[in-house]
Amino acid sequence: AVDNILHYTEPLAYGLYDPARNFIQFPTEIRVLGAAGNGLWIVTALHTYWMPGDNPNEAQLNLQADYSAPKQMAVNLPEDNDSFWLSHRGWVRGTSEGQMQIMADERIQTNFTAAWAPSMFREANGIRQFVALARGSADRAVNSDDFTDAL
């Protein structure tokens, strides 16, 4: 993706790209791409979309939410096909069936408009965590009812 244009290659021919037709233009900047199963999550500056299937030439975009996310790449767990990203409403799970779930809606509150938030998944000592570092955010970025020890 470059700005508001999603470029793609021909299905199952990863070296073939036709610049005259292998693109989808969105009304606003693309901020997140997340592969999930046989589809793609696309988050722009205003909306979140699900594009099912393995052929973008024939795919239909489905508007899933009217909120955005900072620039980042979605995170995938080793054991499933879902994508995860930090949105302006908290961590989101985008399933391979095109469903969205805000993961900690009851336990975390977000109030930020970060421009950039690289994220990752880590697992250590039996603890599984999603970690994001936001840049360009407001004074109070994220409040959680849990705690973290900084070493």
Salt bridges, closest charged atoms under 4 A:
GLU10 OE2 - ARG21 NH2 2.84
ASP18 OD2 - ARG21 NE 3.75
GLU29 OE1 - ARG31 NE 3.31
GLU29 OE2 - LYS71 NZ 2.95
ASP66 OD1 - HIS47 NE2 3.34
GLU79 OE2 - ARG128 NH2 2.54
ASP80 OD2 - ARG93 NH2 2.79
ASP82 OD2 - ARG93 NE 2.74
